[in-house]
């Protein structure tokens, strides 16, 4: 489908979704965003749903300002995927051992490594820039520096909620590895700190929603936020890279005879800020639950834990600020999912997938998400499908 344009106070709202299917609270949030004095454009992805402050599935372009809530508290959250030389025929009939090995290698939930991962000991991991990255930790907000030990030990860990590590098989039979995670607790701490700072600034006192507080250019608060933001985005990218290296190591050990090899990784943030230029203007583009989909750029759009995911290539649609959806998107809250579904429903909807099927992940049941095929179909002018992946193992936090 092409986009539908709705009127907004300052800019039109371009929607790659049927407005009739979007909950009223999310529509109100979009209208609120469109009132911001600094806004230059707003694009809405087909996986749109209500979020804190700014809607999940929104792409917000502003000039001389940035809204921390339009990034989200999991700064740099995103996806990584890699195609292997293994095929479905190489996989054992019982995948429980492989799932267990992955869970042993990659801490999940609130878990962390006993000591920081040494990237120099990871097969094929590029350590260029690693020391400089940690050296910049000295410059992050004083309020969160006490988290340094936790930040170092959580590097290379999955987290909980909708984060996952998967072994998947594509429609042509190749095995792919896939990860979804972000900047862990340190990113959350930085985001919450800066949102609190922004809400107290004088220029934000008349906003329709205090959660839409912004930092404006050429101020010390903006400089501090940008520094911490870009550091946290880098943390998230390293976090996924280390987990992927750990996951590859498990695959190498478990499939020694097959001598698996790996193609270059595809990696994309879907909660982040980028400096981009449109119509001759330098803008700060925040993607909250959206990926960059510039012409020819590869991206990853995951579904739920039982429905599969897509590898896509961007079509460079500037009406959407070169963006696409970040996944299937929730169609009900976690609490609503827990009220509606049971572990028996979870077992049924994840049949054929080696994964947790207990009450702790019922809120991640496929039925709580929008149909991924529908979401893909609604953005045919944003991305081209390269491959469809179906998970055979899904590790959840």
N, C-alpha and C positions, 0 to 999 in steps of 0.2 A: 504494500500500500504506500501511497504518498502521504505526506503529513496533512493534518487538519489544523487550521489556524484559528485560535481563539483570541479575542481581544484581551489585552492586559493594560494596566494603568500607564506604564512607561513604554513597554514593548509588547508586540504580539507574542502569544504562546504557541509555538509550533509543536504539535503533538503527533508522534508516531504510535498512537494508541487511540482506541475508541473512547471518547470522553464519557460515554454512557456506562462504561465498565469500570471507571475509576471512582474510588470511594470519595465521598464529599469532603472529608477532611484533607485528602491529598489535593483535590482541586482548589480548596481554599488556600493551602500552602503555596500552590503555584501562583495564585492571584496575589498572595502576600509578597512573594519574591519579585513579581513584576512591578511592585510599587517602589522598589529600592532606587534611590536617586542615581546610583552609579551604574545601573544595569544597562547593557547594550544588546542583550539577546538571551532567550530562554528556549531550550529545546527539551522535549520530554520523550523519553524512550518507552517502548512497549511494555517493559517490566515495571513501570512506575507504581509506587505505593507510598503510603504515608511514612514519614521519618521525623526525626527530631529537628525542628527548625525548617530545614530544607527537605524537599521530597526526595526519596530514593528513586533513582532513575531520571535525574534532572541534570542538564548541562547548562551552567550559568556563566555567561560572559560579562565581565564588568571591566570598566576602565578606571584605573587608579584606585581600585579597592578590591578587597577579597573578604569573603564571609567564611569563617572557620566552620560553621555548621553546615555549609554547602559542600564541605569536604567529608565531613563525618568524623567520628571519634577514632575509627580504626584507620588512621592515616596510611595511605599507600597500600591498603588491602588490594589484593589482585590475584592473578592466576599465572601459573607456569605449566607448560606441557612440553613433552618431548616424545618423538616417535622412536621406537626401538627397532632392532632387526629381528625381534621375536615375532612369531605369529600365534594365533589362537591355538594352533596345534601343539605348540611348545608348552602350553600351560597344563598343569596337572588337573585331574578331575576334582580333587579335594584342595581347595584354595585356603583352607584354614591355617595351615602352617605358614604360608606366604604372608597372609594378613598378620599373623602373630609376629613374624620377623620385622615387618614394617613398623608395627606398634612398639617393638623393642628398640628400634633404631631412632624413631622420631617421637619424642614426648608429646602427649596430647593433653587437652583440657588445660588445667592450670600447671601441669607438669613442666619441668625444665631439666636441662642437663645438669649432672652433678658438678661438672666444671665446664667452663666455656669451650666450645668446639674450636679446635685448632684447624683453620682452613688449609694450612700448609700440608696437613695429613690427608686431605680429601682428594681422591683421584680426579685429576683434570680440573680442579677448581682454581680459577684465576685469582690470585691474591693481590693483584695490582690495585692500589688505592685503599686497601684494607686498613693499613696503619693510619693513613690520613683521615679515613672515615671515623675511626675511634678517637683520633686526636681532636676532631671537631666536637666530640661529646663535651669537652670542657666548656664549650660556648653555649650549651643549651640552658634553658631556664633554670635558675637556682632552685626553684620550687620542686623540681623533679630530679635533681642530681643525686639525691640519696637513693635513687632506684638503679644506680649503675650496676651493682652486683647482679640484680635481677635481670637487667637488660642484657648483660653479657651471657648469662646462663639461659635466657629464653631465646637467644639467637639460634635459629634452627629448630624451632618448635612450632607445633600446629595451632594450638589454641582450641577454642570450643565453638559452640553455636553452629553456624553454617560452614565453618572451615572443614576442609577434608583433604585426604590424600587418596588417590585412586589408581588402580590398574584398570585400564580400559582396552577395548578392542574396537578398531574402526571398521567402517562398512566394507573395506577391502581386506580385512583380516589381520592387519598389523596391530601389535600391542603398543599402546601409548601409556605414558605415566603422566599424572596430572596432580597439581597441588592448588589449594586455595587458602591463603593466609595473608596476614598483614604485618603491622609494626608492633604487635603484641602489647603488653601493658605499658611500655614506655611511650608508644604512640598515643594511646588513650590518655595517659597522664598529661602529655604535652597538649593534646587537643583540648581537654577540659580546662587546663590552666589558662590557655589563651582565649577560649570562649568566655571565661570569667573576666579576664582583663577587658575584652572588647565590650562586654555588656555594661561596663562602668564608664565608658568614654562618652563625653558630652554629645557628640554628633549622633549617637545611637539612641538617645533618650526618647525620640518621638516616633520610633519605628512601630509598625503594627504588630510585630512579634519580636520580643527581646532576644529570642534565639537567632534572629537574623542579623545580629550585631556584626559590623564589619570593621576592618582596619583600613585606613586610607593611606595613600602613597605619601612618601616623604615625611613619615613620622617614626619615632623610635619604636613604637609598638608594632607598626607594620614590619620594620626591619627585623625585630626580634622574632616575630611570628614566621616570617619567610625563612629565616635561618633555621629555626626549629622544624618547620614544616618540611623543607627540602632534606634535612638530615633524617627525619622520620621516614620520608618516602624512600630514601636510600637504605635505611634499616630494613624496611619491608622487602625491598628487592634482594638484599643480601640474605634475609631470612628464608625466602623461597629458594634462592640459589643453593644455600647450604642444605636445606631439606631435600632438594632434588638430588644433590650429590650423595646424601645419605641413602636416598631411595634407590639410586642407580647402583650403589654399592651392594645393597640387599639383592638386587636383581642379578648382579654379577656373581655373587656367591651362590645363589639358589639355582642359577642356570649355567654353571661352569662349562658343561659340555657344549652348550650352544654358543658360548663366547659372544654374548650380546654386545652390540655397538649401539650408539645413540646419535641421532641427528641433532643439529643445533636446537637449543631450547627456544620456545616461544614464551615471552613473558609480557604481561601487561597489567598496569595498575587499573583499578576501577573506583578508587576513592582518592582523588588527588587534584593538584593544581598544576597547570602548565601555562607558560607565557607563549601566546600565539598571536598571529596577526591576521585580521580580517578586515577587508574593505579599507585598507590603508591605516588601520588603527591597531596599536598594541593593546592587547587585552589579557586579563588574567581569567583563564577558563577553568572553572571547577567542574569536575565530573564526580558526582556522588551516585554510585551505582551505574556507571557508564564507562565504556572504554573508548580510547581513541581509535578511529577507523579511517585514517588518512588513506589516500589512494595506494593500493598495494601493500598496506601494512597488515600483518597478521594479528589476529586477536583470538580470544577464547571466550565463548559464551556457554557457561555450564547450565545444566538443568538441575533437577533435584537428585537425591541419592538413589533413585531407581529408574530414571528416565533417560539418562545420557546427556551428552554435551556436544558442542559444535566448535570446530576450528574454522575460522572465517578469514576473509581478506577484505579490507576496507575498500569502499568505492569513492571515498573522498567527497562526501556530500557536505558542502559548506553551509547549507541551510540548517544542518544539524551540528555545525561546528566540528565536522569530521569525527562524528561520534556514533556509537551503537550501544545497545543494551549490555548490561554486565551479567545477565543470567535470566532465569525464568521469572524471578520476582515473586514475592509472597502474595497470595490472595487471601490470607487470613493471618492474624497475629499468632504468636507462639502460644499464648494462653488459650485462644480459640481452638487451635489445633489440638491441644491437650484435652480440651473438653469434648471435642468432637470425635477424635480417633482413639483407638486402643492399640495395644501391642499386637493383637491379632490382625488389625488393619495394616499395621506396619509390616508384619511378616508377609501378608498377601501382596502388598505394593512393592516390596523389595525382593520378591521371589526370584531366585537365580543370581542374586548378588550376595557375596560373602561380606557381611557387615553386622554391626550391632543391630539387634532387633528388640531392645529392652525399652522400658518406659522413659529412660533418660534421653532418648532421641526421638520420641514420638512427635515432638514439635518440628522435626525436620522431615516428616513423612512426605512423600511426593504429593499427596493430596492437598497439602498446605500451600503448594506452589502453583503458579499459572502453567498451562501446558507449554512446554518449551518449543514445540513445533509451531504453535500459534505465534509465539513471540518472535521467532525467526521469520515467519511469513510476513509479519507486520513491518519488517525493516529490510525488504528486498532491495530498496534503493539506497541502503546504507552499507550493506555487506553482501559478499558472495560466499556461499558455503563451500569450504574446501573438503571437509571430512566430518562425518558424524561418528561420535564415539559412544560406546555403551560400556558402562562400568561392569566389571566382574568382581572387583574388590573395592570397597569403600570404607576407609578408616575415618571415623568421626571422633571429635573430642568429647 
